[in-house]
Amino acid sequence: MLASQSPGNYSYIPSEGGRVPFCNAVVADAGYEIVRATLERPLPYRDGFQLIEQYLATLGRPRQALCGLELRCAEPYTRDGFNEFNRGYAALLQEWGLYADGVGSTARTNIAPALSAPTEQVLFAFSYAVPADGNVRRTFVISGAAAGGVRVGETSPEAVREQVAYATGAIEERLKELGLGWEDTTDIVVYAPQNVEQSLHTEVVPRIGSAVLYGIRWYPSRAPVIGTEIEVGAHGVRQEIRIPVA
């Protein structure tokens, strides 16, 4: 069931994991749309929040308009390390009115690049809600869905196929909860350290229908916790921009 982040003019699917500072997906309210912004170079994530606040202020938008964050970490965390990071991240979101009573209202993807990794936790991109210019279709961001406990630590072609299938299925379920389908996406992203082309052909392409016209992006990277490698994400937006970083 969707919950409302009314000051930010979007709704979200709360995470079923409980007490985590992110949600499963966000969708703009009627009369609003979500814009995705990529930084020209990643920033340490706390500095990134300062940039976001200043940028939203130039648009006359409140902090709560922030609805999605895309992070990059130096390497996959241990489970304890990931929980520690989340505690500090949650405290920051709480200051912004985006985390309360163990429920986070922003989408999030946090991955560990296999190549050219940062030396610390950084902000790569973010999404925010603004008034729409005329009637636009529903815009949304879905948090990265990891392969969970599917064949943990295995990298055989069959194991990779099952992991991709699991994560893709999780994205599909979130789309259904939003009342949307693959045809509403404008970007489908697969995060994996190994070649996943064959798995995309067998597990993703047949499911996404006309969305294949936009292609499928692959990032050579790992999911943010040791033992879980593959993650899939998706969004559907009308506007994507790049923001300069001084």
C-alpha positions as CSV (number, residue, x, y, z in Angstrom):
1,M,0.0,0.0,0.0
2,L,1.3,3.4,-0.9
3,A,2.1,5.9,1.8
4,S,2.2,9.7,1.3
5,Q,5.2,12.1,1.6
6,S,2.8,15.0,1.1
7,P,5.4,17.8,1.7
8,G,7.4,16.4,-1.1
9,N,4.4,15.7,-3.4
10,Y,5.1,12.1,-3.9
11,S,4.0,8.7,-2.6
12,Y,6.1,5.6,-1.8
13,I,6.0,1.9,-1.1
14,P,7.4,1.3,2.4
15,S,10.2,-1.3,2.6
16,E,9.0,-4.7,3.9
17,G,12.4,-5.1,5.6
18,G,11.4,-2.9,8.6
19,R,13.4,0.0,10.1
20,V,15.5,0.8,7.1
21,P,16.1,4.3,5.8
22,F,14.8,3.8,2.3
23,C,11.6,2.5,0.6
24,N,10.9,0.2,-2.3
25,A,9.7,2.8,-4.8
26,V,8.4,6.3,-5.2
27,V,5.9,7.8,-7.6
28,A,5.0,11.5,-8.2
29,D,1.6,12.8,-7.1
30,A,-0.9,14.1,-9.6
31,G,0.3,17.5,-11.0
32,Y,4.0,16.7,-10.2
33,E,6.8,14.8,-11.9
34,I,10.1,13.2,-10.8
35,V,13.3,14.5,-12.3
36,R,16.6,12.5,-12.1
37,A,19.8,14.4,-11.7
38,T,23.3,12.9,-12.1
39,L,26.3,14.8,-10.6
40,E,29.1,15.5,-13.1
41,R,31.4,13.9,-10.5
42,P,30.4,12.0,-7.3
43,L,30.7,13.8,-4.0
44,P,31.1,12.4,-0.5
45,Y,27.5,11.7,0.4
46,R,27.1,14.2,3.2
47,D,28.5,16.9,0.9
48,G,26.1,15.6,-1.7
49,F,23.2,16.3,0.7
50,Q,24.4,19.9,1.0
51,L,24.4,20.3,-2.8
52,I,20.9,18.8,-3.0
53,E,19.6,21.2,-0.4
54,Q,21.1,24.2,-2.2
55,Y,19.8,23.0,-5.6
56,L,16.3,22.4,-4.3
57,A,16.3,25.8,-2.8
58,T,17.0,27.4,-6.2
59,L,13.8,25.6,-7.5
60,G,11.7,26.8,-4.5
61,R,11.3,23.2,-3.4
62,P,11.6,21.8,0.2
63,R,14.0,19.2,1.4
64,Q,11.2,16.7,1.4
65,A,11.0,16.9,-2.4
66,L,14.1,14.6,-2.5
67,C,12.7,11.2,-3.3
68,G,15.6,9.1,-4.6
69,L,19.3,8.7,-4.0
70,E,21.9,6.7,-6.0
71,L,25.1,6.0,-4.0
72,R,28.4,4.4,-4.7
73,C,30.6,2.7,-2.0
74,A,34.3,1.8,-2.0
75,E,33.6,-1.9,-1.6
76,P,30.8,-4.1,-0.4
77,Y,30.1,-3.8,3.3
78,T,30.0,-6.5,5.9
79,R,26.5,-6.8,7.3
80,D,27.5,-5.0,10.5
81,G,29.3,-2.3,8.5
82,F,26.2,-1.8,6.3
83,N,24.0,-1.5,9.4
84,E,26.4,1.1,10.8
85,F,26.3,3.1,7.6
86,N,22.5,3.0,7.6
87,R,22.3,4.4,11.1
88,G,24.2,7.5,10.2
89,Y,22.3,7.8,6.9
90,A,19.0,7.4,8.7
91,A,19.9,10.2,11.2
92,L,20.5,12.5,8.3
93,L,17.3,11.6,6.6
94,Q,15.4,12.1,9.8
95,E,16.7,15.7,9.9
96,W,15.3,16.2,6.4
97,G,11.8,14.8,7.4
98,L,12.4,11.7,5.2
99,Y,12.7,9.1,7.9
100,A,10.4,8.6,10.9
101,D,9.3,5.7,13.2
102,G,11.7,3.3,11.3
103,V,10.2,4.1,7.9
104,G,12.1,5.8,5.1
105,S,10.3,7.5,2.3
106,T,13.1,7.8,-0.3
107,A,14.2,5.3,-2.9
108,R,17.8,4.2,-2.8
109,T,20.4,2.3,-4.8
110,N,23.9,1.8,-3.3
111,I,26.4,-0.2,-5.2
112,A,30.1,-1.0,-5.2
113,P,31.7,-0.3,-8.6
114,A,34.0,-3.1,-9.8
115,L,36.0,-0.5,-11.7
116,S,37.1,3.0,-10.7
117,A,35.6,2.6,-7.3
118,P,35.4,5.7,-5.0
119,T,37.5,5.7,-1.9
120,E,34.5,6.5,0.3
121,Q,30.7,6.5,0.3
122,V,29.6,9.0,-2.4
123,L,26.5,10.4,-4.0
124,F,26.2,9.7,-7.7
125,A,22.7,10.9,-8.6
126,F,19.4,11.9,-7.0
127,S,15.8,12.3,-7.9
128,Y,13.3,15.0,-6.8
129,A,9.7,16.0,-7.3
130,V,8.6,19.2,-9.0
131,P,5.4,20.7,-10.4
132,A,4.7,19.2,-13.8
133,D,4.6,21.4,-16.9
134,G,1.3,20.2,-18.2
135,N,-0.1,16.7,-18.2
136,V,2.7,14.1,-17.9
137,R,2.5,10.4,-17.4
138,R,3.3,9.0,-14.0
139,T,7.0,9.2,-13.1
140,F,8.7,7.0,-10.6
141,V,11.9,5.6,-9.2
142,I,12.3,2.0,-7.9
143,S,15.0,1.2,-5.4
144,G,17.7,-1.3,-6.4
145,A,16.5,-4.9,-5.7
146,A,19.3,-7.4,-4.9
147,A,19.3,-11.1,-5.5
148,G,18.9,-11.7,-1.8
149,G,19.8,-15.2,-0.7
150,V,19.7,-16.8,-4.2
151,R,22.7,-19.1,-4.6
152,V,24.9,-16.8,-2.5
153,G,28.6,-16.7,-3.5
154,E,28.0,-18.7,-6.7
155,T,29.0,-17.3,-10.1
156,S,28.2,-20.1,-12.5
157,P,26.1,-19.1,-15.5
158,E,23.1,-20.9,-14.1
159,A,23.5,-19.2,-10.7
160,V,23.8,-15.8,-12.3
161,R,20.7,-16.4,-14.4
162,E,18.7,-17.3,-11.2
163,Q,20.0,-14.2,-9.4
164,V,19.1,-11.9,-12.3
165,A,15.7,-13.6,-12.5
166,Y,15.0,-13.0,-8.8
167,A,16.0,-9.4,-8.8
168,T,14.1,-8.6,-12.0
169,G,11.0,-10.3,-10.5
170,A,11.3,-8.0,-7.4
171,I,11.3,-5.0,-9.7
172,E,8.3,-6.3,-11.5
173,E,6.3,-6.7,-8.3
174,R,7.1,-3.1,-7.2
175,L,5.9,-1.9,-10.6
176,K,2.6,-3.8,-10.1
177,E,2.3,-2.2,-6.6
178,L,2.5,1.2,-8.3
179,G,-0.1,0.2,-10.8
180,L,2.5,0.4,-13.6
181,G,4.3,-2.0,-15.9
182,W,7.6,-2.4,-17.8
183,E,6.3,-0.3,-20.6
184,D,6.3,2.7,-18.2
185,T,10.0,2.5,-17.5
186,T,12.6,4.7,-19.3
187,D,15.6,3.0,-17.8
188,I,16.4,-0.5,-16.6
189,V,19.7,-1.0,-14.9
190,V,21.6,-4.2,-14.0
191,Y,24.5,-4.1,-11.5
192,A,26.8,-7.1,-11.7
193,P,30.5,-7.7,-11.7
194,Q,30.4,-10.4,-14.3
195,N,29.1,-10.6,-17.9
196,V,25.3,-11.0,-17.6
197,E,24.4,-10.7,-21.3
198,Q,23.1,-14.2,-21.6
199,S,21.0,-13.8,-18.5
200,L,19.5,-10.6,-19.8
201,H,18.5,-12.4,-23.0
202,T,16.8,-15.2,-21.1
203,E,15.4,-13.5,-18.0
204,V,14.9,-9.8,-18.7
205,V,14.3,-9.1,-22.4
206,P,11.3,-11.5,-22.6
207,R,9.6,-9.8,-19.6
208,I,10.0,-6.2,-20.5
209,G,8.1,-6.0,-23.8
210,S,8.4,-2.6,-25.6
211,A,10.7,-1.3,-22.8
212,V,13.5,-3.1,-24.7
213,L,13.5,-0.1,-27.1
214,Y,15.2,1.9,-24.4
215,G,17.9,-0.8,-23.9
216,I,19.2,-2.2,-20.7
217,R,22.2,-0.6,-18.9
218,W,24.9,-2.7,-17.2
219,Y,27.1,-1.3,-14.5
220,P,30.1,-3.6,-13.6
221,S,29.6,-3.5,-9.9
222,R,28.4,-5.4,-6.8
223,A,25.5,-5.0,-4.5
224,P,26.5,-3.2,-1.2
225,V,26.7,-6.2,1.1
226,I,29.3,-9.0,1.0
227,G,27.7,-12.2,-0.4
228,T,25.1,-10.4,-2.6
229,E,26.5,-9.5,-6.0
230,I,23.6,-8.7,-8.4
231,E,21.1,-5.9,-8.2
232,V,18.5,-4.5,-10.6
233,G,16.9,-1.1,-10.7
234,A,14.5,0.9,-12.8
235,H,12.9,4.3,-13.2
236,G,10.5,6.1,-15.5
237,V,11.0,9.8,-15.9
238,R,10.6,12.5,-18.5
239,Q,13.6,14.6,-17.6
240,E,17.2,13.6,-16.8
241,I,19.8,16.3,-16.2
242,R,23.4,16.7,-15.1
243,I,24.4,19.0,-12.4
244,P,27.9,20.6,-12.3
245,V,30.0,20.2,-9.2
246,A,32.5,22.9,-8.3
